[in-house]
Amino acid sequence: MKEIKVGLIGFGTVGSGTAQVLFEQKERLKKRTGTSIVLKKIADICTKSLPDHFTGTELTADAAEIINDPDIDIVIELIGGTTLAKKFILDAIANGKHVVTANKALLSLHGMEIFTAAAAKNVEIGFEASVGGGIPLIKSLKEGLVANKILSIMGIMNGTGNYILTQMTDHGTDFHDVLKDAQKKGYAEADPTYDVEGIDTAHKLVILMTMAYGMDVRLEDISCEGITRIEPIDIQFAEEFGYRIKLLAISRNHDDHVEARVHPTMVPEKHMLANINGAYNGFYFTGDMVDNIMLYGQGAGKMPTGSAVVADVVDIARNITHNCINRVPSLSYMADQIAPRRITPMEELRCPYYFRFSTLDKPGVLSRISGILGQHDISIESVIQKGRERKGTVPIVMRTYEANEASVCHALKEINAMETTTAETVKIRILVDDEE
Amino acid sequence: MKEIKVGLIGFGTVGSGTAQVLFEQKERLKKRTGTSIVLKKIADICTKSLPDHFTGTELTADAAEIINDPDIDIVIELIGGTTLAKKFILDAIANGKHVVTANKALLSLHGMEIFTAAAAKNVEIGFEASVGGGIPLIKSLKEGLVANKILSIMGIMNGTGNYILTQMTDHGTDFHDVLKDAQKKGYAEADPTYDVEGIDTAHKLVILMTMAYGMDVRLEDISCEGITRIEPIDIQFAEEFGYRIKLLAISRNHDDHVEARVHPTMVPEKHMLANINGAYNGFYFTGDMVDNIMLYGQGAGKMPTGSAVVADVVDIARNITHNCINRVPSLSYMADQIAPRRITPMEELRCPYYFRFSTLDKPGVLSRISGILGQHDISIESVIQKGRERKGTVPIVMRTYEANEASVCHALKEINAMETTTAETVKIRILVDDEE
């Protein structure tokens, strides 16, 4: 039986999950591929010994022992970070090895450099595990939806953020309390910035846009707003309007320009994305032929992510044994077809908005606020003013018709400067449901 | 540029959609594959002429002109049915041509014969379009989830049936009225038997089980019950218990035996499958590594199905140009690994049940019914008896704890024979939500 040898750098959560998948599924993979995939070496600086049943696998503290091993066909990088990981990957490529990685931060920052190096050495880069854990969405975009122009990408791409929002929704708990609890339970990291500020979601959106549109995307062009300012009262008002608040990545393909943004969004409660709860992820694509498609599953975790890493290893192993490397281009379009495109500036965005104004309960306030909105061409669709007293002030809540982001910013600046305004206005963009 | 030549047999809804995808996406497919995919011939007995922009494509009434054309690499069969379609496919295979088909009925009945013939000639069979329209789920099972033992397959696999149930749920309309309306609108066929009796769903389940488990499945072993007996009153009671009624395919992999059944099911309202409405489909898989995954989209339709057909054509085209035919086994396991396995007889099933008894409003009836259930080891979890008079009788509605199907059948037989019972008891199986 043909044999493919694999080296694994990084034996943390996902690394040990990946090794476990390779051992537990060894016989199944033989039955499916006719090939034996052998985990020859694991490199990790903190690990002193391997589990007993990892027979035949060597442990080393030195990644170079994998990168320079002429016997190893595929190097799996699972140490994370963007410095050492980048060096290891580029060194492995230079040695003619195929690479599988789950490193979304690295790919969203230095993807083009890595893919260019890989193309020059005719090796493959597998990165299914970098987005959406075990959900086979990279493969679906590259192959299953190959006959589509992707018109839009939307998704809940961060399990920690969605877990926090779900807890806030179900129990009316404050953001900071839920976060503390999530950290205690291990659902959120000690430094949760990447998750709650939308940065992790933006990393994933960069990768998906690159693949879906055949486009060279820069992370800094993506507008990114987190969930730290969402309050339970906004979630309650959202419900009254028929929405759920989700941290969405949204990208729309307008041919000459492309929307790309990450922000808390009011999602109509009947939309599939509104019903994705807890640590689950949902990726919602619209193709010009296939219409709406959603892929749903656990977007992180030891074994689901290991499942995706091993799927990539198998894919590359099949290409090695069938002598068809780069049968599918790594970025789904032929390398010479990938080009930068204009990202729509946020000021040009048009969508409906939710506003929560905090004001003193004085006569004429509502009239002045709506006057300012009118001057900026922002039409009000509905208002809730309930006199729920809150820290001495009254919330006025509005839903607008479609309005322009720049106008909204100008109007809110004026309203926030009013002497009756007691706190900065909360603004949440509303998703228009195109499914109905 | 390399060129792959394709012949299309059948120019109906899906056939014309497929041809449209091939023309509209021609340039995109070149950018993604470096190959030109040319639709050389279309065979159809009813079509007199092709659209003007189909330049270079010949029209013929004789499928043999495609099957015997030495120039054609891939034959697409989209005529449906199980007689002529089977002959055309086997003839094409015998001529060494690869085949792409959306024919679920044919594959669920004669799949093994076709796959064996294809293996003998070393050609490929693409059948992504046979299940779930444009949703890339066959590829996901074969490749993306390759490192998983699939533990269960559940799904809403028929858009017509789901459209009817959704209309009944949203508007309280009677099954037959919704069906008539759906037929008028073209959502249901003149003979809706396959859709509403669950047969189409069973066809799809056979294909998915074969692939997911590496198992030789026979259609006649799948227990199949349709939605024609569901009444709006059951949908209302379901809501009171926190369920939605869906026509589900359910298969669970118990190693030594495999559950395989299609029937109306009460799905907990928080389950993802409960929220799939209208003509959409949802395929919910559980893998031992990846946990729960769901793929959602339009399970039928001209362009979505065309998208899947063309994805298969591209897959095979890549294999031809890279000289790696059968890089992935058609049935996802190596041919010698596929074996029959025992299908669990329905009598052995255990699940919770919903019953609606129609009885005369007489003292002691509830006590007698619960007595009979108790004798058969069926424990009642909750009862609703509201005295809603209905054609002179009163409905008594119950939800049971997990019970055995055979015991339930015996008990209902006794209860149906009671002199106070005015109509056959309605029985709907309840899905246990393993997601929470």
Boltz contact constraints between the chains, C-beta under 6 A:
constraints:
  - contact:
      token1: [A, 21]
      token2: [B, 147]
      max_distance: 6.0
  - contact:
      token1: [A, 21]
      token2: [B, 289]
      max_distance: 6.0
  - contact:
      token1: [A, 25]
      token2: [B, 147]
      max_distance: 6.0
  - contact:
      token1: [A, 31]
      token2: [B, 333]
      max_distance: 6.0
  - contact:
      token1: [A, 31]
      token2: [B, 334]
      max_distance: 6.0
  - contact:
      token1: [A, 31]
      token2: [B, 337]
      max_distance: 6.0
  - contact:
      token1: [A, 32]
      token2: [B, 146]
      max_distance: 6.0
  - contact:
      token1: [A, 32]
      token2: [B, 333]
      max_distance: 6.0
  - contact:
      token1: [A, 34]
      token2: [B, 334]
      max_distance: 6.0
  - contact:
      token1: [A, 134]
      token2: [B, 290]
      max_distance: 6.0
  - contact:
      token1: [A, 136]
      token2: [B, 140]
      max_distance: 6.0
  - contact:
      token1: [A, 136]
      token2: [B, 144]
      max_distance: 6.0
  - contact:
      token1: [A, 139]
      token2: [B, 144]
      max_distance: 6.0
  - contact:
      token1: [A, 140]
      token2: [B, 136]
      max_distance: 6.0
  - contact:
      token1: [A, 144]
      token2: [B, 136]
      max_distance: 6.0
  - contact:
      token1: [A, 144]
      token2: [B, 139]
      max_distance: 6.0
  - contact:
      token1: [A, 144]
      token2: [B, 311]
      max_distance: 6.0
  - contact:
      token1: [A, 146]
      token2: [B, 32]
      max_distance: 6.0
  - contact:
      token1: [A, 146]
      token2: [B, 311]
      max_distance: 6.0
  - contact:
      token1: [A, 146]
      token2: [B, 314]
      max_distance: 6.0
  - contact:
      token1: [A, 147]
      token2: [B, 21]
      max_distance: 6.0
  - contact:
      token1: [A, 147]
      token2: [B, 25]
      max_distance: 6.0
  - contact:
      token1: [A, 147]
      token2: [B, 307]
      max_distance: 6.0
  - contact:
      token1: [A, 147]
      token2: [B, 310]
      max_distance: 6.0
  - contact:
      token1: [A, 147]
      token2: [B, 311]
      max_distance: 6.0
  - contact:
      token1: [A, 148]
      token2: [B, 307]
      max_distance: 6.0
  - contact:
      token1: [A, 275]
      token2: [B, 275]
      max_distance: 6.0
  - contact:
      token1: [A, 289]
      token2: [B, 21]
      max_distance: 6.0
  - contact:
      token1: [A, 289]
      token2: [B, 303]
      max_distance: 6.0
  - contact:
      token1: [A, 289]
      token2: [B, 307]
      max_distance: 6.0
  - contact:
      token1: [A, 290]
      token2: [B, 134]
      max_distance: 6.0
  - contact:
      token1: [A, 290]
      token2: [B, 304]
      max_distance: 6.0
  - contact:
      token1: [A, 290]
      token2: [B, 307]
      max_distance: 6.0
  - contact:
      token1: [A, 291]
      token2: [B, 298]
      max_distance: 6.0
  - contact:
      token1: [A, 291]
      token2: [B, 304]
      max_distance: 6.0
  - contact:
      token1: [A, 293]
      token2: [B, 297]
      max_distance: 6.0
  - contact:
      token1: [A, 294]
      token2: [B, 296]
      max_distance: 6.0
  - contact:
      token1: [A, 295]
      token2: [B, 295]
      max_distance: 6.0
  - contact:
      token1: [A, 296]
      token2: [B, 294]
      max_distance: 6.0
  - contact:
      token1: [A, 297]
      token2: [B, 293]
      max_distance: 6.0
  - contact:
      token1: [A, 298]
      token2: [B, 291]
      max_distance: 6.0
  - contact:
      token1: [A, 303]
      token2: [B, 289]
      max_distance: 6.0
  - contact:
      token1: [A, 304]
      token2: [B, 290]
      max_distance: 6.0
  - contact:
      token1: [A, 304]
      token2: [B, 291]
      max_distance: 6.0
  - contact:
      token1: [A, 307]
      token2: [B, 147]
      max_distance: 6.0
  - contact:
      token1: [A, 307]
      token2: [B, 148]
      max_distance: 6.0
  - contact:
      token1: [A, 307]
      token2: [B, 289]
      max_distance: 6.0
  - contact:
      token1: [A, 307]
      token2: [B, 290]
      max_distance: 6.0
  - contact:
      token1: [A, 310]
      token2: [B, 147]
      max_distance: 6.0
  - contact:
      token1: [A, 311]
      token2: [B, 144]
      max_distance: 6.0
  - contact:
      token1: [A, 311]
      token2: [B, 146]
      max_distance: 6.0
  - contact:
      token1: [A, 311]
      token2: [B, 147]
      max_distance: 6.0
  - contact:
      token1: [A, 314]
      token2: [B, 146]
      max_distance: 6.0
  - contact:
      token1: [A, 318]
      token2: [B, 327]
      max_distance: 6.0
  - contact:
      token1: [A, 322]
      token2: [B, 324]
      max_distance: 6.0
  - contact:
      token1: [A, 322]
      token2: [B, 327]
      max_distance: 6.0
  - contact:
      token1: [A, 324]
      token2: [B, 322]
      max_distance: 6.0
  - contact:
      token1: [A, 324]
      token2: [B, 324]
      max_distance: 6.0
  - contact:
      token1: [A, 327]
      token2: [B, 318]
      max_distance: 6.0
  - contact:
      token1: [A, 327]
      token2: [B, 322]
      max_distance: 6.0
  - contact:
      token1: [A, 333]
      token2: [B, 31]
      max_distance: 6.0
  - contact:
      token1: [A, 333]
      token2: [B, 32]
      max_distance: 6.0
  - contact:
      token1: [A, 334]
      token2: [B, 31]
      max_distance: 6.0
  - contact:
      token1: [A, 334]
      token2: [B, 34]
      max_distance: 6.0
  - contact:
      token1: [A, 337]
      token2: [B, 31]
      max_distance: 6.0
